[in-house]
Amino acid sequence: MAIRVKLDVLLAERGISVGEAAELIGITQANLAVLKNGRAKAIRFTTLEAICEALNCQPGDVLEYHDL
């Protein structure tokens, strides 16, 4: 089982760069890149909330479950 972070898709759909998104969300570009590239082991609800607010989306738009 695996959770996939779909930030790359959301950013591409909205035409937003990682730098712009990091500023909107309020986290560093490095931390956003860790999330975007699927290397994160966890995500805080406050960060997920900030992502959803900044990108006008729902948590399910950001995270996706895949049964391997």
A tleap script that builds the chain and sets N, CA, C and O, in Angstrom:
source leaprc.protein.ff14SB
mol = sequence {
  NMET ALA ILE ARG VAL LYS LEU ASP VAL LEU
  LEU ALA GLU ARG GLY ILE SER VAL GLY GLU
  ALA ALA GLU LEU ILE GLY ILE THR GLN ALA
  ASN LEU ALA VAL LEU LYS ASN GLY ARG ALA
  LYS ALA ILE ARG PHE THR THR LEU GLU ALA
  ILE CYS GLU ALA LEU ASN CYS GLN PRO GLY
  ASP VAL LEU GLU TYR HIE ASP CLEU
}
set mol.1.N position { 0.833 -1.191 0.000 }
set mol.1.CA position { 0.000 0.000 0.000 }
set mol.1.C position { 0.871 1.245 0.000 }
set mol.1.O position { 1.992 1.230 0.508 }
set mol.2.N position { 0.351 2.317 -0.570 }
set mol.2.CA position { 1.145 3.540 -0.674 }
set mol.2.C position { 0.230 4.750 -0.805 }
set mol.2.O position { -0.829 4.691 -1.429 }
set mol.3.N position { 0.661 5.822 -0.214 }
set mol.3.CA position { -0.011 7.106 -0.373 }
set mol.3.C position { 0.816 7.916 -1.349 }
set mol.3.O position { 2.023 8.074 -1.166 }
set mol.4.N position { 0.178 8.426 -2.377 }
set mol.4.CA position { 0.857 9.247 -3.383 }
set mol.4.C position { 0.453 10.700 -3.187 }
set mol.4.O position { -0.731 11.002 -3.033 }
set mol.5.N position { 1.418 11.593 -3.191 }
set mol.5.CA position { 1.171 13.027 -3.104 }
set mol.5.C position { 1.087 13.561 -4.526 }
set mol.5.O position { 2.008 13.363 -5.319 }
set mol.6.N position { -0.005 14.233 -4.853 }
set mol.6.CA position { -0.252 14.698 -6.211 }
set mol.6.C position { -0.016 16.200 -6.380 }
set mol.6.O position { -0.678 16.846 -7.192 }
set mol.7.N position { 0.919 16.749 -5.621 }
set mol.7.CA position { 1.190 18.183 -5.717 }
set mol.7.C position { 1.705 18.578 -7.091 }
set mol.7.O position { 1.374 19.651 -7.595 }
set mol.8.N position { 2.511 17.719 -7.699 }
set mol.8.CA position { 3.039 18.040 -9.024 }
set mol.8.C position { 1.914 18.248 -10.030 }
set mol.8.O position { 1.983 19.153 -10.862 }
set mol.9.N position { 0.882 17.418 -9.958 }
set mol.9.CA position { -0.270 17.542 -10.856 }
set mol.9.C position { -1.038 18.827 -10.567 }
set mol.9.O position { -1.396 19.560 -11.489 }
set mol.10.N position { -1.292 19.099 -9.287 }
set mol.10.CA position { -2.040 20.301 -8.914 }
set mol.10.C position { -1.315 21.572 -9.335 }
set mol.10.O position { -1.935 22.508 -9.840 }
set mol.11.N position { -0.003 21.605 -9.126 }
set mol.11.CA position { 0.763 22.794 -9.496 }
set mol.11.C position { 0.771 22.985 -11.008 }
set mol.11.O position { 0.639 24.107 -11.497 }
set mol.12.N position { 0.926 21.897 -11.742 }
set mol.12.CA position { 0.922 21.989 -13.211 }
set mol.12.C position { -0.436 22.456 -13.725 }
set mol.12.O position { -0.506 23.293 -14.624 }
set mol.13.N position { -1.500 21.925 -13.167 }
set mol.13.CA position { -2.852 22.322 -13.591 }
set mol.13.C position { -3.103 23.811 -13.356 }
set mol.13.O position { -3.814 24.464 -14.120 }
set mol.14.N position { -2.510 24.326 -12.295 }
set mol.14.CA position { -2.740 25.726 -11.936 }
set mol.14.C position { -1.654 26.659 -12.478 }
set mol.14.O position { -1.760 27.877 -12.331 }
set mol.15.N position { -0.630 26.110 -13.092 }
set mol.15.CA position { 0.453 26.923 -13.645 }
set mol.15.C position { 1.244 27.647 -12.574 }
set mol.15.O position { 1.669 28.786 -12.766 }
set mol.16.N position { 1.441 26.980 -11.439 }
set mol.16.CA position { 2.146 27.587 -10.310 }
set mol.16.C position { 3.486 26.883 -10.130 }
set mol.16.O position { 3.551 25.654 -10.148 }
set mol.17.N position { 4.542 27.648 -9.957 }
set mol.17.CA position { 5.866 27.067 -9.724 }
set mol.17.C position { 5.993 26.629 -8.266 }
set mol.17.O position { 5.193 27.018 -7.416 }
set mol.18.N position { 7.004 25.819 -7.994 }
set mol.18.CA position { 7.263 25.372 -6.629 }
set mol.18.C position { 7.549 26.566 -5.731 }
set mol.18.O position { 7.092 26.609 -4.589 }
set mol.19.N position { 8.298 27.529 -6.236 }
set mol.19.CA position { 8.612 28.730 -5.452 }
set mol.19.C position { 7.374 29.531 -5.095 }
set mol.19.O position { 7.205 29.957 -3.953 }
set mol.20.N position { 6.508 29.733 -6.083 }
set mol.20.CA position { 5.257 30.465 -5.833 }
set mol.20.C position { 4.380 29.711 -4.835 }
set mol.20.O position { 3.818 30.304 -3.914 }
set mol.21.N position { 4.270 28.395 -5.029 }
set mol.21.CA position { 3.440 27.585 -4.142 }
set mol.21.C position { 3.983 27.611 -2.719 }
set mol.21.O position { 3.214 27.743 -1.767 }
set mol.22.N position { 5.289 27.488 -2.565 }
set mol.22.CA position { 5.893 27.509 -1.229 }
set mol.22.C position { 5.571 28.816 -0.513 }
set mol.22.O position { 5.267 28.823 0.680 }
set mol.23.N position { 5.640 29.914 -1.246 }
set mol.23.CA position { 5.324 31.215 -0.658 }
set mol.23.C position { 3.851 31.297 -0.259 }
set mol.23.O position { 3.529 31.780 0.826 }
set mol.24.N position { 2.961 30.829 -1.126 }
set mol.24.CA position { 1.532 30.847 -0.830 }
set mol.24.C position { 1.190 29.974 0.379 }
set mol.24.O position { 0.359 30.340 1.211 }
set mol.25.N position { 1.843 28.821 0.459 }
set mol.25.CA position { 1.559 27.850 1.522 }
set mol.25.C position { 2.217 28.251 2.836 }
set mol.25.O position { 1.679 27.998 3.915 }
set mol.26.N position { 3.388 28.881 2.734 }
set mol.26.CA position { 4.102 29.298 3.936 }
set mol.26.C position { 5.111 28.269 4.415 }
set mol.26.O position { 5.381 28.176 5.612 }
set mol.27.N position { 5.677 27.486 3.482 }
set mol.27.CA position { 6.743 26.550 3.818 }
set mol.27.C position { 7.914 26.795 2.877 }
set mol.27.O position { 7.781 27.514 1.886 }
set mol.28.N position { 9.044 26.205 3.183 }
set mol.28.CA position { 10.213 26.412 2.335 }
set mol.28.C position { 10.069 25.627 1.029 }
set mol.28.O position { 9.326 24.648 0.952 }
set mol.29.N position { 10.787 26.073 0.022 }
set mol.29.CA position { 10.789 25.359 -1.253 }
set mol.29.C position { 11.320 23.945 -1.069 }
set mol.29.O position { 10.832 23.008 -1.702 }
set mol.30.N position { 12.306 23.789 -0.216 }
set mol.30.CA position { 12.889 22.464 0.029 }
set mol.30.C position { 11.853 21.518 0.631 }
set mol.30.O position { 11.747 20.368 0.203 }
set mol.31.N position { 11.092 21.984 1.614 }
set mol.31.CA position { 10.065 21.138 2.230 }
set mol.31.C position { 8.945 20.827 1.247 }
set mol.31.O position { 8.416 19.716 1.240 }
set mol.32.N position { 8.585 21.791 0.425 }
set mol.32.CA position { 7.554 21.539 -0.577 }
set mol.32.C position { 8.054 20.525 -1.603 }
set mol.32.O position { 7.291 19.668 -2.048 }
set mol.33.N position { 9.314 20.614 -1.979 }
set mol.33.CA position { 9.886 19.657 -2.931 }
set mol.33.C position { 9.880 18.246 -2.354 }
set mol.33.O position { 9.623 17.285 -3.080 }
set mol.34.N position { 10.159 18.107 -1.060 }
set mol.34.CA position { 10.117 16.791 -0.407 }
set mol.34.C position { 8.711 16.215 -0.507 }
set mol.34.O position { 8.545 15.033 -0.808 }
set mol.35.N position { 7.702 17.038 -0.259 }
set mol.35.CA position { 6.310 16.582 -0.387 }
set mol.35.C position { 5.977 16.245 -1.836 }
set mol.35.O position { 5.419 15.188 -2.131 }
set mol.36.N position { 6.326 17.153 -2.723 }
set mol.36.CA position { 5.980 17.009 -4.137 }
set mol.36.C position { 6.609 15.772 -4.757 }
set mol.36.O position { 5.996 15.117 -5.600 }
set mol.37.N position { 7.826 15.448 -4.346 }
set mol.37.CA position { 8.540 14.318 -4.918 }
set mol.37.C position { 8.264 12.996 -4.210 }
set mol.37.O position { 8.875 11.977 -4.532 }
set mol.38.N position { 7.339 13.013 -3.240 }
set mol.38.CA position { 6.938 11.783 -2.575 }
set mol.38.C position { 7.940 11.236 -1.579 }
set mol.38.O position { 7.895 10.050 -1.253 }
set mol.39.N position { 8.845 12.069 -1.089 }
set mol.39.CA position { 9.858 11.615 -0.133 }
set mol.39.C position { 9.468 11.859 1.317 }
set mol.39.O position { 10.190 11.454 2.228 }
set mol.40.N position { 8.336 12.516 1.544 }
set mol.40.CA position { 7.914 12.824 2.906 }
set mol.40.C position { 7.376 11.572 3.596 }
set mol.40.O position { 6.701 10.752 2.973 }
set mol.41.N position { 7.675 11.434 4.867 }
set mol.41.CA position { 7.162 10.319 5.668 }
set mol.41.C position { 5.866 10.695 6.375 }
set mol.41.O position { 5.116 9.822 6.812 }
set mol.42.N position { 5.604 11.997 6.488 }
set mol.42.CA position { 4.414 12.483 7.187 }
set mol.42.C position { 4.092 13.887 6.696 }
set mol.42.O position { 4.923 14.561 6.087 }
set mol.43.N position { 2.864 14.309 6.977 }
set mol.43.CA position { 2.464 15.686 6.676 }
set mol.43.C position { 1.579 16.166 7.823 }
set mol.43.O position { 0.683 15.446 8.263 }
set mol.44.N position { 1.823 17.343 8.290 }
set mol.44.CA position { 1.001 17.926 9.366 }
set mol.44.C position { -0.329 18.380 8.780 }
set mol.44.O position { -0.402 18.831 7.637 }
set mol.45.N position { -1.369 18.252 9.579 }
set mol.45.CA position { -2.671 18.730 9.132 }
set mol.45.C position { -2.647 20.222 8.842 }
set mol.45.O position { -3.347 20.685 7.941 }
set mol.46.N position { -1.856 20.978 9.588 }
set mol.46.CA position { -1.789 22.415 9.335 }
set mol.46.C position { -1.168 22.696 7.967 }
set mol.46.O position { -1.571 23.633 7.279 }
set mol.47.N position { -0.185 21.880 7.576 }
set mol.47.CA position { 0.429 22.030 6.256 }
set mol.47.C position { -0.552 21.622 5.171 }
set mol.47.O position { -0.669 22.300 4.150 }
set mol.48.N position { -1.261 20.514 5.385 }
set mol.48.CA position { -2.260 20.070 4.419 }
set mol.48.C position { -3.363 21.118 4.268 }
set mol.48.O position { -3.822 21.385 3.157 }
set mol.49.N position { -3.779 21.701 5.372 }
set mol.49.CA position { -4.794 22.756 5.341 }
set mol.49.C position { -4.288 23.970 4.551 }
set mol.49.O position { -5.029 24.545 3.754 }
set mol.50.N position { -3.032 24.357 4.773 }
set mol.50.CA position { -2.454 25.498 4.058 }
set mol.50.C position { -2.356 25.216 2.560 }
set mol.50.O position { -2.598 26.103 1.741 }
set mol.51.N position { -2.000 23.977 2.202 }
set mol.51.CA position { -1.940 23.589 0.785 }
set mol.51.C position { -3.324 23.707 0.166 }
set mol.51.O position { -3.481 24.286 -0.909 }
set mol.52.N position { -4.323 23.160 0.841 }
set mol.52.CA position { -5.693 23.204 0.319 }
set mol.52.C position { -6.201 24.637 0.183 }
set mol.52.O position { -6.880 24.969 -0.789 }
set mol.53.N position { -5.878 25.472 1.142 }
set mol.53.CA position { -6.300 26.875 1.082 }
set mol.53.C position { -5.601 27.598 -0.072 }
set mol.53.O position { -6.238 28.328 -0.831 }
set mol.54.N position { -4.295 27.390 -0.197 }
set mol.54.CA position { -3.518 28.085 -1.228 }
set mol.54.C position { -3.884 27.636 -2.633 }
set mol.54.O position { -3.902 28.447 -3.559 }
set mol.55.N position { -4.178 26.342 -2.801 }
set mol.55.CA position { -4.459 25.797 -4.133 }
set mol.55.C position { -5.952 25.606 -4.397 }
set mol.55.O position { -6.353 25.098 -5.444 }
set mol.56.N position { -6.774 26.028 -3.415 }
set mol.56.CA position { -8.222 25.922 -3.543 }
set mol.56.C position { -8.628 24.494 -3.930 }
set mol.56.O position { -9.253 24.260 -4.964 }
set mol.57.N position { -8.250 23.554 -3.060 }
set mol.57.CA position { -8.541 22.148 -3.337 }
set mol.57.C position { -8.941 21.442 -2.044 }
set mol.57.O position { -8.981 22.054 -0.976 }
set mol.58.N position { -9.232 20.163 -2.152 }
set mol.58.CA position { -9.580 19.319 -1.016 }
set mol.58.C position { -8.412 18.388 -0.702 }
set mol.58.O position { -7.584 18.138 -1.578 }
set mol.59.N position { -8.320 17.864 0.532 }
set mol.59.CA position { -7.238 16.939 0.867 }
set mol.59.C position { -7.139 15.745 -0.093 }
set mol.59.O position { -6.039 15.281 -0.392 }
set mol.60.N position { -8.258 15.258 -0.566 }
set mol.60.CA position { -8.262 14.155 -1.517 }
set mol.60.C position { -7.677 14.522 -2.870 }
set mol.60.O position { -7.299 13.641 -3.643 }
set mol.61.N position { -7.599 15.816 -3.163 }
set mol.61.CA position { -6.951 16.267 -4.391 }
set mol.61.C position { -5.425 16.213 -4.252 }
set mol.61.O position { -4.703 16.133 -5.246 }
set mol.62.N position { -4.952 16.258 -3.018 }
set mol.62.CA position { -3.529 16.301 -2.727 }
set mol.62.C position { -2.969 14.887 -2.518 }
set mol.62.O position { -1.868 14.575 -2.972 }
set mol.63.N position { -3.734 14.043 -1.829 }
set mol.63.CA position { -3.284 12.706 -1.461 }
set mol.63.C position { -4.134 11.648 -2.138 }
set mol.63.O position { -5.343 11.811 -2.298 }
set mol.64.N position { -3.483 10.557 -2.536 }
set mol.64.CA position { -4.193 9.467 -3.209 }
set mol.64.C position { -3.638 8.144 -2.712 }
set mol.64.O position { -2.423 7.982 -2.599 }
set mol.65.N position { -4.513 7.202 -2.417 }
set mol.65.CA position { -4.116 5.882 -1.959 }
set mol.65.C position { -4.014 4.921 -3.132 }
set mol.65.O position { -4.904 4.857 -3.980 }
set mol.66.N position { -2.908 4.170 -3.168 }
set mol.66.CA position { -2.711 3.146 -4.200 }
set mol.66.C position { -2.420 1.831 -3.503 }
set mol.66.O position { -1.518 1.755 -2.667 }
set mol.67.N position { -3.167 0.806 -3.835 }
set mol.67.CA position { -2.915 -0.525 -3.302 }
set mol.67.C position { -1.922 -1.214 -4.221 }
set mol.67.O position { -2.252 -1.542 -5.361 }
set mol.68.N position { -0.719 -1.434 -3.737 }
set mol.68.CA position { 0.331 -2.035 -4.556 }
set mol.68.C position { 0.188 -3.485 -4.517 }
set mol.68.O position { 0.972 -4.199 -5.141 }
savepdb mol mol.pdb
quit
